[in-house]
Amino acid sequence: MRKIAIVTDTASDISIDDAKKYDIKILHYQIVYKDKTYKDQLEITAKEVIDTLEEEVPTTSLPSLDEIHEVFDELVKEGYKEVLVIPLSSGLSGCFNAINMVKEDYQALNAVVYDSRTISAAQAVLAIKAAEMADAGCEMKEIISELDKMRENQNTLFIVDTLKYLLLGGRIGHVSAAVGKLLNLKPIITIGDDGKYETVAKVRGRAKAISYFVNKVQEILKDGKEYKLYFSHAAGEEIKDKIIALIKEVKPDVKIEGVCWISPVACVHCGPGYVGMLIQRI
């Protein structure tokens, strides 16, 4: 057994298969409907959320304190003395603070909660790298140092096809949503250094949004360094496939490392047609 346990949450969009492959424990956000609450990824799928959004838009909540305790209890039972938790950015969720609160009940366990300052694939690659290094016998400070470097070399972009769900989730105001719908504006969103969403551009129409993604890849990759690209989406296959095809035209050797659906909880806030891209320097 390796010395350091690795934990992340479902906002990382890490698949159940990858979590098992890399022995990463997962904390599950909650999706709350009028009649039932579901554990993200375990009890409801992303497609089920997308397919029922027109009937009801649920709310979301953090992984429960009980579940965080259960994961820590399991780690202690398994004999771990150290754990590295890599949750969703503290600038986007209270999960970071909740885990820090719970860890105080486990003084015999050296628990480090690392602020990913990101989400989705960018968060997942940090967790997977941490697991690989833990398997190789690296110490906690070595892993954290490497995660710091990776985090500094991440560029993320997100696009949503409709502003409706950002509005319902309180991410934008009514006026912005109304103007955006009227003008067919597509906000291009990134994660800032503070781990919060930033709008980097507002383009009119899907074609210009796709072009923005392709141009950004060209701009970043012209430095001659090596990069890997990761894509996530929510019923956004058409947009995602078009972006990848155009990138391959201009950068045929670029490595497309992973493509996945976002987690069910993220679907609540993004809605159908969302596409995310991570450009990771390696």
C-alpha positions as CSV (number, residue, x, y, z in Angstrom):
1,M,0.0,0.0,0.0
2,R,1.3,3.5,-0.8
3,K,1.9,5.9,2.0
4,I,-0.4,8.8,0.8
5,A,-4.1,8.5,0.0
6,I,-5.5,10.7,-2.7
7,V,-9.0,12.2,-2.6
8,T,-10.9,14.5,-5.0
9,D,-14.5,15.3,-5.7
10,T,-16.9,14.8,-8.6
11,A,-16.4,18.4,-9.8
12,S,-13.2,17.0,-11.3
13,D,-15.2,15.0,-13.8
14,I,-12.9,12.1,-13.1
15,S,-14.5,8.8,-14.3
16,I,-15.4,6.0,-12.0
17,D,-13.0,3.8,-14.0
18,D,-10.1,6.3,-13.6
19,A,-10.8,6.7,-9.9
20,K,-10.5,2.9,-9.5
21,K,-7.5,2.7,-11.8
22,Y,-5.5,5.3,-9.8
23,D,-7.1,4.4,-6.4
24,I,-8.5,7.9,-5.8
25,K,-11.3,8.3,-3.3
26,I,-14.2,10.5,-4.5
27,L,-16.4,12.9,-2.6
28,H,-19.8,13.3,-4.2
29,Y,-21.7,16.6,-4.6
30,Q,-25.5,16.4,-4.2
31,I,-28.2,17.1,-6.8
32,V,-31.4,18.2,-5.1
33,Y,-34.8,17.8,-6.8
34,K,-38.1,18.5,-5.2
35,D,-38.8,14.9,-4.4
36,K,-35.3,13.4,-4.1
37,T,-31.6,14.1,-3.5
38,Y,-29.0,12.2,-5.6
39,K,-25.3,11.6,-5.0
40,D,-23.5,13.1,-8.0
41,Q,-22.2,10.4,-10.4
42,L,-23.2,7.5,-8.2
43,E,-27.0,7.8,-8.3
44,I,-27.6,9.9,-11.4
45,T,-25.9,10.4,-14.7
46,A,-25.0,13.5,-16.6
47,K,-27.3,12.6,-19.4
48,E,-30.2,12.1,-17.0
49,V,-29.7,15.6,-15.7
50,I,-29.5,17.1,-19.2
51,D,-32.6,15.2,-20.4
52,T,-34.8,16.4,-17.5
53,L,-33.7,20.0,-17.3
54,E,-36.7,21.2,-19.2
55,E,-39.0,19.5,-16.6
56,E,-37.1,20.7,-13.5
57,V,-33.8,22.5,-12.8
58,P,-32.5,21.0,-9.6
59,T,-30.2,22.8,-7.1
60,T,-26.9,21.5,-5.9
61,S,-25.1,21.1,-2.6
62,L,-21.7,20.1,-1.2
63,P,-20.6,16.6,-0.4
64,S,-22.2,16.0,3.0
65,L,-20.1,16.2,6.2
66,D,-21.1,12.6,6.9
67,E,-19.6,11.5,3.6
68,I,-16.4,13.4,4.2
69,H,-16.2,11.7,7.7
70,E,-16.9,8.3,6.1
71,V,-14.0,8.7,3.6
72,F,-11.6,9.8,6.4
73,D,-12.8,6.9,8.6
74,E,-12.1,4.5,5.7
75,L,-8.6,5.9,5.2
76,V,-7.8,5.4,8.9
77,K,-9.2,1.9,8.8
78,E,-7.0,1.1,5.7
79,G,-4.0,2.2,7.7
80,Y,-3.1,5.5,6.0
81,K,-1.2,8.1,7.9
82,E,-1.3,10.8,5.2
83,V,-4.0,12.0,2.8
84,L,-3.9,14.6,0.1
85,V,-7.3,16.0,-0.8
86,I,-7.7,17.9,-4.1
87,P,-11.2,19.5,-4.2
88,L,-12.9,22.0,-6.5
89,S,-11.4,25.5,-6.3
90,S,-12.1,27.2,-3.0
91,G,-13.2,30.2,-5.1
92,L,-16.1,28.2,-6.6
93,S,-17.3,26.1,-3.7
94,G,-17.3,25.7,0.0
95,C,-16.0,22.1,-0.3
96,F,-12.4,23.1,0.5
97,N,-13.5,24.7,3.8
98,A,-15.8,21.8,4.7
99,I,-12.9,19.3,4.3
100,N,-10.6,21.5,6.3
101,M,-13.2,21.6,9.1
102,V,-13.6,17.8,9.1
103,K,-9.9,17.0,9.1
104,E,-9.6,18.6,12.5
105,D,-11.3,15.6,13.9
106,Y,-8.5,13.3,12.6
107,Q,-5.3,14.5,14.4
108,A,-3.6,11.2,13.8
109,L,-4.0,11.6,10.0
110,N,-1.7,14.2,8.3
111,A,-4.4,15.6,6.0
112,V,-3.5,18.2,3.5
113,V,-6.3,20.0,1.5
114,Y,-4.8,21.3,-1.7
115,D,-6.6,24.2,-3.4
116,S,-6.8,23.1,-7.0
117,R,-8.1,26.6,-7.9
118,T,-9.7,25.0,-10.9
119,I,-12.4,22.5,-12.0
120,S,-13.2,19.7,-14.4
121,A,-10.3,18.1,-16.3
122,A,-7.8,20.6,-14.9
123,Q,-8.7,19.3,-11.4
124,A,-8.7,15.6,-12.5
125,V,-5.1,15.8,-14.0
126,L,-3.9,17.1,-10.7
127,A,-5.5,14.3,-8.8
128,I,-4.2,11.7,-11.2
129,K,-0.6,13.1,-11.1
130,A,-0.7,13.1,-7.3
131,A,-1.8,9.4,-7.3
132,E,0.9,8.5,-9.8
133,M,3.6,10.2,-7.6
134,A,2.2,8.6,-4.5
135,D,2.4,5.2,-6.1
136,A,6.1,6.0,-7.0
137,G,6.8,6.7,-3.3
138,C,7.1,10.4,-3.5
139,E,6.8,12.5,-0.3
140,M,3.9,14.9,0.3
141,K,6.0,18.0,-0.3
142,E,7.3,16.6,-3.6
143,I,3.8,16.0,-4.8
144,I,2.6,19.4,-3.8
145,S,5.5,21.1,-5.5
146,E,4.7,19.3,-8.8
147,L,1.0,20.2,-8.5
148,D,2.0,23.8,-8.1
149,K,4.0,23.7,-11.3
150,M,1.2,21.9,-13.2
151,R,-1.4,24.4,-11.9
152,E,0.7,27.3,-13.2
153,N,0.8,25.7,-16.6
154,Q,-2.9,25.2,-17.1
155,N,-5.1,27.2,-19.5
156,T,-8.8,26.5,-19.4
157,L,-11.7,27.7,-21.5
158,F,-15.4,27.0,-21.2
159,I,-18.3,27.9,-23.4
160,V,-22.0,27.5,-22.7
161,D,-24.6,27.3,-25.5
162,T,-27.3,29.1,-23.4
163,L,-27.1,31.5,-20.5
164,K,-30.3,30.2,-19.0
165,Y,-28.7,27.8,-16.5
166,L,-26.0,30.2,-15.4
167,L,-28.8,32.7,-14.6
168,L,-30.8,30.1,-12.7
169,G,-27.6,29.2,-10.7
170,G,-26.9,32.8,-9.8
171,R,-23.8,33.0,-11.9
172,I,-25.0,36.0,-14.0
173,G,-27.7,38.6,-13.6
174,H,-31.0,38.9,-15.4
175,V,-29.9,41.9,-17.5
176,S,-26.8,40.1,-18.7
177,A,-28.8,37.0,-19.6
178,A,-31.5,38.9,-21.5
179,V,-28.9,40.9,-23.5
180,G,-26.9,37.8,-24.2
181,K,-29.9,35.9,-25.5
182,L,-31.0,38.9,-27.6
183,L,-27.6,39.2,-29.2
184,N,-26.8,35.4,-29.3
185,L,-23.7,36.1,-27.2
186,K,-21.6,33.2,-26.1
187,P,-19.4,34.0,-23.1
188,I,-15.9,32.4,-23.1
189,I,-15.0,31.7,-19.5
190,T,-11.7,30.8,-17.9
191,I,-10.5,30.3,-14.3
192,G,-8.4,33.2,-12.9
193,D,-5.4,33.0,-10.7
194,D,-7.8,33.4,-7.7
195,G,-9.6,30.2,-8.7
196,K,-12.8,32.1,-9.8
197,Y,-14.6,32.3,-13.1
198,E,-13.6,35.1,-15.4
199,T,-15.2,36.0,-18.7
200,V,-12.4,36.6,-21.2
201,A,-14.6,37.3,-24.2
202,K,-18.2,37.5,-25.4
203,V,-18.6,36.4,-29.0
204,R,-21.7,36.4,-31.2
205,G,-22.7,32.9,-32.3
206,R,-21.3,29.4,-32.1
207,A,-18.9,29.7,-35.1
208,K,-17.0,32.6,-33.5
209,A,-16.9,30.8,-30.2
210,I,-15.3,27.8,-31.9
211,S,-12.8,30.0,-33.7
212,Y,-11.9,31.6,-30.3
213,F,-11.0,28.1,-29.0
214,V,-8.9,27.2,-32.0
215,N,-7.1,30.6,-32.1
216,K,-6.3,30.2,-28.4
217,V,-4.7,26.9,-29.0
218,Q,-2.6,28.3,-31.8
219,E,-1.5,31.3,-29.7
220,I,-0.4,29.1,-26.7
221,L,1.3,26.3,-28.7
222,K,3.4,28.7,-30.8
223,D,6.0,28.7,-28.0
224,G,7.2,25.3,-29.1
225,K,6.7,23.6,-25.8
226,E,4.8,20.4,-25.4
227,Y,1.1,20.4,-24.5
228,K,-1.7,18.0,-24.0
229,L,-5.4,19.0,-24.6
230,Y,-8.4,17.7,-22.7
231,F,-12.0,18.2,-23.5
232,S,-15.2,18.0,-21.5
233,H,-18.8,18.6,-22.6
234,A,-22.5,18.3,-21.8
235,A,-24.4,17.0,-24.8
236,G,-22.0,19.2,-26.8
237,E,-20.5,16.6,-29.1
238,E,-21.1,18.6,-32.2
239,I,-19.3,21.7,-30.9
240,K,-16.5,19.7,-29.3
241,D,-15.9,17.6,-32.5
242,K,-15.8,20.7,-34.6
243,I,-13.2,22.4,-32.3
244,I,-11.0,19.3,-32.3
245,A,-11.2,18.9,-36.1
246,L,-10.2,22.5,-36.6
247,I,-7.4,22.3,-34.1
248,K,-6.1,19.1,-35.8
249,E,-6.1,21.0,-39.1
250,V,-3.8,23.7,-37.8
251,K,-1.9,21.6,-35.2
252,P,-2.0,18.0,-36.5
253,D,0.6,16.8,-34.0
254,V,-1.2,18.1,-30.9
255,K,-2.0,15.5,-28.3
256,I,-5.7,15.1,-27.5
257,E,-5.4,13.3,-24.3
258,G,-8.9,12.9,-23.0
259,V,-12.6,13.7,-23.8
260,C,-15.4,13.2,-21.3
261,W,-18.8,14.3,-20.2
262,I,-18.9,16.7,-17.3
263,S,-20.3,15.5,-14.0
264,P,-24.0,15.6,-13.4
265,V,-23.7,18.4,-10.8
266,A,-21.8,20.6,-13.4
267,C,-24.6,19.9,-16.0
268,V,-27.1,21.6,-13.6
269,H,-25.1,24.9,-14.0
270,C,-23.9,24.6,-17.6
271,G,-26.8,23.1,-19.4
272,P,-26.7,21.3,-22.8
273,G,-24.1,22.4,-25.3
274,Y,-21.4,23.2,-22.8
275,V,-17.8,22.5,-23.9
276,G,-14.6,22.9,-21.9
277,M,-11.0,22.7,-22.9
278,L,-7.8,22.3,-20.9
279,I,-4.5,23.1,-22.4
280,Q,-1.9,21.5,-20.1
281,R,1.8,22.2,-20.6
282,I,3.9,19.1,-19.8
